[in-house]
Amino acid sequence: MYLHNSSISTSPLVQDAGAAGSHTRSGRRPVMLVALGIHDPALLDGITDWARGNEWDVDLSCVRHGQLPPPSGFDGVLATVNNQKVANWLSRLECPVVRMLDASFPKLARATASFPIVNYDAEGAGRLGAEHLLTVGRPTFVFCRLSSGADSLATKRGFVRAIRESGREPVVLDFMKDHPELSRNHATPRDLCREWMISKLQALPMPVAIMADDDRCALDLVAAARSIGLSVPGDLAILGSQNQRHLLSVSPVEISSVDVNLREVGRAAAGLLADLVGVSRKKPSRPLLVAPVQVDARASTSLYIGPHRGVRRAMSFIRENFAEPLTVADVAKQAGLTPRGLQKALLQEAGLTLVKEITRLRLEAAMRLLGETTCNLNEIAERTGLGDAKNLCRLFQRYHGVTPRKWRDGKRQSLESMAAS
């Protein structure tokens, strides 16, 4: 993919992009090549979105044909690195290069370590995933790691810390640690991976809430669980990471996943490269990390899994009806408990109150609508059971520390302050 520019307007993401908009000494327009070894539509959307907003032309020939051109004829390169061929090609370039995402294997990461990188905050994704799974009940909390990459390790670190802070001790399943004879610089054997997953799942005390290090791992977990008669989400709540919708669409069970904001990674990478091409900034010494957005909750984590039947009934009812007017008496009736008995059981088993859980579900739904629609605040409040915009703003500020409008606007804020820190 080539990006051409004749006149860049300053964007919220890149404040000094004007330098990259001037013509080169030869009079031609600057050219930016994008080599996507890891091709995720959200990443590409972010790059093209930045290009449209800054009057760049886009040529997708490199992505379409899957071939790397001679290392000349362009002024900068954006790349994801998933094989040695791409790493070798990047090493021959003399123009600015920006990497996106972690390399597929440690060897490739070391070979391309000299290039600045824009990535998602993997540790933050792990923490966000843990916080989500903590709402599904009192299961055995598990992190499953197939990859040997740095992102996988950081995701595990964030997950484990958050679970421990809640007073629980997570189980970590690490495929490469259990198979030291395998190379960390090659893909894991699929059959061996499936056998390993099945054996680990059979040994776990059910019910289980498990976060996978990425969406591919989550897909494999669903297949392994179903092959031995485990129900998802009844026995096993499964959460992925990266929210690659095209990949997750093949699952027989809709899989919840952490949205790590790959679209913003693409936008940020394009803006950084424009700056480097225009010599308007120094190469950052540390990775630029984009914060994850939210968990896209789907069927794989939709049930509350805990030992108390009344609490399970109550949680299922409010998850299906949180947008409706609800009273403690309404929920208690569905649970087969008295209102006082329900409140006591919720506090003892789940450590929460009914009002707090309903509010959390409503705000979670409001956050999805803020990020995915152009609905105004009153519409969002009405659709999520929050009443009106005033109440939505009050609760959103209390729980998230920012107003809904600022949160929505903040998804496109500049990353310059992060790069300078």
C-alpha positions in Angstrom: 0.0 0.0 0.0 1.3 3.4 -0.9 0.2 6.7 0.7 0.8 9.8 -1.3 0.5 13.4 0.0 0.5 16.8 -1.5 -0.9 18.9 1.3 -1.4 17.6 4.8 -3.6 19.4 7.2 -2.8 19.3 10.9 -4.8 16.6 12.6 -5.7 16.0 16.3 -3.4 13.0 16.2 -0.3 14.5 14.6 0.2 18.2 15.4 3.4 18.7 13.3 2.4 16.8 10.2 2.7 19.8 8.0 6.4 19.2 7.3 5.6 15.8 5.7 3.2 17.5 3.3 5.8 19.5 1.4 7.1 18.1 -1.9 10.4 16.4 -2.0 13.4 18.2 -3.7 12.6 16.4 -6.9 9.1 17.9 -6.9 7.2 14.6 -6.4 4.8 13.9 -3.5 6.1 11.8 -0.6 5.2 8.1 -0.7 4.5 5.9 2.3 4.5 2.1 1.8 2.5 -0.1 4.1 3.5 -3.8 4.3 0.8 -5.7 6.3 2.2 -9.1 7.2 -0.5 -9.3 9.9 -3.6 -8.1 8.0 -6.4 -7.0 10.3 -9.2 -4.9 8.8 -9.3 -2.6 11.8 -5.6 -1.8 11.5 -6.0 -1.0 7.8 -9.1 1.1 8.5 -7.1 3.3 10.9 -4.4 3.9 8.4 -6.9 4.8 5.6 -9.0 6.9 8.0 -5.9 9.0 8.9 -5.1 9.3 5.1 -8.5 10.6 4.3 -8.4 13.1 7.1 -5.0 14.4 6.0 -5.6 14.4 2.2 -3.3 11.5 1.4 -3.9 9.1 -1.5 -3.9 5.4 -0.8 -2.5 2.6 -3.1 -3.4 -0.9 -2.0 -1.3 -2.7 -4.6 1.3 -4.1 -2.1 -1.4 -5.6 0.2 -3.4 -7.0 -2.8 -0.4 -8.8 -4.4 1.4 -9.7 -1.2 4.8 -8.9 -2.7 7.5 -6.6 -1.3 8.9 -4.1 -3.8 12.5 -3.2 -4.2 13.7 -1.2 -1.1 13.5 2.2 -2.8 11.0 4.6 -4.4 9.2 5.7 -1.3 9.9 7.9 1.7 8.7 5.9 4.6 7.3 2.4 5.5 4.7 1.1 7.9 5.0 -2.6 8.6 3.8 -5.5 10.7 6.4 -8.3 10.9 5.4 -11.9 10.8 8.2 -13.5 8.8 11.9 -13.3 8.2 11.4 -12.1 4.7 9.8 -8.9 5.9 12.4 -8.4 8.6 15.3 -8.8 6.0 13.6 -6.4 3.6 13.1 -3.7 6.3 16.8 -3.9 7.3 17.8 -2.8 3.8 15.7 0.3 3.8 17.2 3.8 4.3 13.9 5.6 4.8 12.0 6.0 8.1 10.2 2.8 9.2 7.4 2.4 11.9 6.4 -1.0 13.1 2.9 -1.8 14.1 2.1 -4.5 16.7 4.5 -7.0 18.2 6.5 -9.3 15.8 5.2 -12.8 15.5 8.2 -14.4 17.1 11.0 -13.2 19.5 13.6 -13.6 16.8 11.8 -11.2 14.5 11.2 -8.7 17.3 15.0 -8.7 18.0 15.8 -8.3 14.3 13.5 -5.2 14.0 14.1 -3.7 17.4 15.8 -0.6 16.0 12.5 0.6 14.4 10.0 2.7 16.4 6.8 0.8 17.2 3.2 1.7 17.7 1.3 -1.0 19.6 -1.7 -1.6 21.9 -1.2 -1.6 25.7 -1.2 -5.4 26.2 -0.9 -5.2 29.9 -3.9 -2.9 30.0 -5.8 -5.4 27.9 -5.0 -8.2 30.4 -6.2 -6.0 33.3 -9.4 -5.1 31.4 -10.0 -8.8 30.7 -9.6 -9.7 34.3 -12.0 -7.0 35.4 -14.6 -8.3 33.0 -14.2 -12.0 34.1 -14.5 -11.0 37.7 -18.1 -10.1 37.0 -19.1 -13.6 35.9 -19.1 -15.1 39.4 -16.8 -17.2 41.5 -15.1 -19.6 39.1 -11.5 -20.7 38.8 -9.7 -17.9 37.0 -7.3 -18.9 34.3 -5.0 -17.3 31.8 -4.1 -19.4 28.7 -0.9 -18.5 26.9 0.0 -20.1 23.5 2.3 -17.4 22.1 5.9 -16.7 23.2 5.7 -13.0 22.2 6.1 -10.0 24.4 2.4 -9.0 24.0 1.3 -12.4 25.3 3.6 -12.0 28.3 2.3 -8.5 29.0 -1.3 -9.5 28.7 -0.7 -12.3 31.2 1.0 -9.9 33.6 -1.9 -7.5 33.6 -4.5 -10.3 34.0 -2.6 -12.0 36.9 -2.1 -8.7 38.8 -5.7 -7.7 38.5 -7.0 -11.1 39.7 -4.6 -11.1 42.6 -5.7 -7.6 43.6 -9.2 -9.0 43.9 -8.0 -11.5 46.5 -8.0 -14.5 44.2 -5.1 -16.6 42.8 -5.3 -17.3 39.0 -4.1 -20.4 37.3 -1.7 -19.8 34.3 -1.5 -22.3 31.5 1.6 -21.8 29.4 2.0 -24.0 26.3 5.6 -23.0 25.6 6.7 -23.4 29.2 5.3 -27.0 29.2 7.1 -27.7 25.9 10.6 -26.4 26.3 11.8 -28.6 23.4 9.9 -26.5 20.9 11.3 -23.5 19.2 9.9 -20.2 20.2 10.5 -18.9 16.7 8.1 -21.2 14.9 4.3 -21.7 14.9 3.0 -24.2 17.5 2.0 -27.6 16.2 -1.8 -27.5 16.0 -2.5 -31.1 17.0 -0.1 -30.9 20.0 -1.7 -27.7 21.1 -5.2 -29.2 21.0 -4.1 -32.2 23.0 -2.5 -30.0 25.6 -5.6 -27.8 25.9 -7.9 -30.7 26.4 -5.6 -32.2 29.1 -5.5 -28.9 30.9 -9.2 -28.3 30.7 -10.0 -31.7 32.1 -7.7 -31.1 35.1 -9.3 -27.7 36.0 -12.0 -27.5 38.7 -15.2 -26.3 37.0 -16.7 -23.7 36.5 -13.8 -21.8 34.9 -13.4 -18.3 33.6 -10.4 -18.2 31.2 -8.7 -15.4 29.3 -6.8 -16.3 26.2 -3.7 -14.4 25.1 -5.4 -13.7 21.7 -8.5 -14.5 19.7 -6.9 -17.5 17.9 -6.2 -19.0 21.3 -9.8 -18.3 22.3 -11.1 -20.1 19.2 -8.9 -23.1 20.0 -10.2 -23.2 23.6 -13.9 -23.2 22.4 -13.1 -26.1 20.1 -11.2 -28.0 22.8 -14.0 -27.5 25.4 -16.7 -28.6 23.0 -14.8 -31.7 22.0 -14.9 -33.0 25.6 -18.5 -32.0 26.3 -17.9 -28.8 28.2 -20.5 -26.0 27.8 -19.4 -22.5 26.8 -20.4 -20.4 28.7 -22.1 -22.8 31.2 -18.9 -24.6 32.4 -16.4 -22.4 30.8 -16.5 -18.6 30.2 -13.9 -17.7 27.5 -12.5 -14.3 26.7 -10.2 -13.4 23.8 -8.0 -10.4 23.1 -7.7 -8.1 20.0 -11.3 -8.4 19.0 -10.6 -9.5 15.5 -14.2 -9.8 14.3 -13.5 -11.5 11.0 -11.6 -14.2 12.9 -14.1 -14.6 15.7 -17.0 -14.9 13.2 -16.2 -18.6 12.5 -16.8 -19.6 16.1 -19.9 -21.7 16.9 -20.2 -19.6 20.1 -19.9 -15.8 19.9 -16.6 -15.0 21.8 -16.2 -12.0 24.0 -12.9 -10.2 23.4 -10.9 -7.1 24.5 -11.1 -4.4 21.9 -7.4 -3.3 21.9 -8.2 -0.4 19.5 -6.3 -1.6 16.5 -7.9 1.1 14.4 -6.2 3.8 16.6 -2.9 1.9 16.3 -3.1 2.3 12.6 -3.9 6.0 12.8 -1.1 6.6 15.3 1.4 4.7 13.2 0.5 6.7 10.1 0.8 10.0 12.0 4.1 9.1 13.5 5.6 8.1 10.2 4.4 11.3 8.6 6.3 13.2 11.3 9.5 11.1 10.8 9.3 11.6 7.0 8.9 15.3 7.5 11.8 15.4 10.0 9.5 17.2 12.5 10.3 15.0 15.4 13.0 12.6 16.7 12.5 8.9 16.6 10.7 7.9 19.9 12.9 5.8 22.2 10.0 3.8 23.6 6.9 2.2 22.1 3.8 4.3 21.6 1.0 2.3 23.3 -2.7 2.8 22.5 -5.0 2.1 25.4 -7.6 -0.7 25.0 -11.2 0.5 24.6 -13.4 -2.0 26.3 -14.5 -5.6 26.4 -17.0 -6.5 23.6 -19.1 -8.9 25.7 -20.7 -11.7 23.7 -22.2 -15.1 24.5 -19.0 -16.8 25.7 -19.1 -14.7 29.0 -22.9 -14.0 29.1 -23.7 -16.3 32.1 -23.1 -15.8 35.7 -21.3 -19.0 36.9 -21.5 -19.6 40.7 -22.7 -22.2 43.2 -25.8 -20.4 44.4 -28.8 -21.2 42.2 -30.8 -18.1 43.2 -27.9 -15.8 42.5 -27.4 -17.4 39.1 -31.1 -16.9 38.3 -31.0 -13.3 39.4 -27.8 -12.5 37.4 -29.2 -14.1 34.3 -32.4 -12.1 34.6 -30.8 -8.7 35.1 -28.3 -9.4 32.2 -31.2 -9.9 29.9 -33.4 -7.1 31.3 -31.0 -4.4 32.6 -32.4 -1.8 30.2 -35.9 -2.2 31.6 -37.1 -0.6 34.9 -36.1 -3.1 37.6 -36.8 -3.3 41.3 -35.2 -5.5 43.9 -38.6 -7.2 44.3 -38.7 -8.0 40.6 -35.3 -9.7 40.6 -35.9 -11.5 43.9 -39.1 -13.0 42.5 -37.2 -14.4 39.5 -34.5 -15.8 41.8 -37.0 -17.5 44.1 -35.7 -15.5 47.1 -37.0 -12.7 49.3 -35.5 -9.2 48.5 -33.5 -9.3 51.7 -32.3 -12.9 51.0 -31.2 -11.9 47.5 -29.2 -8.9 48.6 -27.5 -11.1 51.3 -26.7 -13.9 48.8 -25.3 -11.4 46.2 -23.1 -9.8 48.8 -21.8 -13.1 50.1 -21.2 -14.9 46.8 -20.4 -12.1 44.3 -19.3 -9.3 46.6 -21.7 -6.8 45.0 -25.1 -5.2 45.4 -28.0 -5.5 42.9 -27.9 -1.8 42.2 -24.2 -1.8 41.5 -24.4 -4.7 39.1 -27.4 -3.2 37.2 -25.6 0.1 36.9 -22.4 -1.6 35.6 -24.4 -3.4 32.9 -26.1 -0.2 31.8 -22.9 1.8 31.7 -21.2 -1.0 29.8 -24.0 -0.9 27.2 -23.8 2.9 27.1 -20.1 2.7 26.4 -20.6 0.4 23.5 -23.2 2.8 22.0 -20.9 5.7 22.5 -18.1 4.0 20.6 -20.1 2.4 17.9 -23.0 4.8 17.1 -23.7 8.5 16.6 -26.6 8.4 19.0 -27.0 11.4 21.3 -26.7 11.1 25.0 -30.5 11.1 25.6 -31.0 8.3 23.1 -28.2 6.3 24.7 -29.6 6.8 28.2 -33.1 5.7 27.1 -31.8 2.6 25.3 -29.7 1.4 28.3 -32.2 2.1 31.2 -30.3 5.1 32.5 -33.2 7.5 31.9 -31.8 10.7 30.6 -28.6 12.4 29.6 -28.1 14.0 33.0 -28.2 10.7 34.8 -25.9 9.1 32.2 -23.4 11.8 32.6 -23.5 11.7 36.4 -23.0 7.9 36.6 -20.4 7.8 33.8 -18.4 10.5 35.5 -18.6 8.7 38.9 -17.6 5.3 37.5 -15.1 6.2 34.7 -13.8 9.6 35.8 -14.7 11.3 32.6 -17.9 12.6 30.9 -19.5 10.5 28.1 -18.7 13.2 25.5 -15.0 13.4 26.6 -14.8 9.6 26.5 -16.2 9.5 23.0 -13.9 12.3 21.8 -11.0 10.8 23.6 -10.9 7.8 21.3 -9.4 10.1 18.7 -7.1 12.2 20.9 -3.5 12.8 20.1 -0.9 10.4 21.3 1.8 13.1 21.2 1.9 13.5 25.0 2.4 9.7 25.4 5.3 9.8 22.9 7.0 12.8 24.6 6.8 11.2 28.1 
